[in-house]
């Protein structure tokens, strides 16, 4: 079976895509933590559509919640 290589999303180095690579898709723990840090500091953001306020808000959950 051929080894599948992917580009590390952080640095671009080749990384093996297999269960033995515990950092996949990253090449190392350092790249994995750098990516996590970028999310934590909000350098990466998920785009959302702006609302004009005319949308109906979701209904409240009718299920009672424990105190």
GISUL-V617590 format. One record per residue. N is the residue number from 1. SS is DSSP state (H for helix, E for strand, - for the rest). PHI is phi as a letter, one per 20 degrees, with the letter a starting at -180 (* if undefined). Layout:
BEGIN
n:ss:phi
N:SS:PHI
N:SS:PHI
END
This chain:
BEGIN
n:ss:phi
1:-:*
2:-:f
3:-:e
4:-:e
5:E:d
6:E:c
7:E:e
8:-:f
9:-:f
10:-:e
11:-:d
12:-:n
13:-:f
14:E:f
15:E:c
16:E:f
17:-:d
18:-:b
19:-:f
20:-:f
21:-:e
22:-:f
23:-:d
24:-:g
25:-:e
26:-:e
27:-:e
28:-:b
29:H:f
30:H:g
31:H:f
32:H:f
33:H:f
34:H:f
35:H:f
36:H:f
37:H:f
38:H:f
39:H:f
40:H:f
41:-:e
42:-:m
43:-:f
44:-:e
45:-:b
46:-:e
47:-:f
48:-:c
49:-:f
50:-:f
51:-:d
52:-:e
53:-:n
54:-:e
55:-:f
56:-:e
57:-:f
58:-:f
59:-:f
60:-:f
61:-:f
62:-:f
63:-:f
64:-:f
65:-:d
66:-:f
67:-:e
END
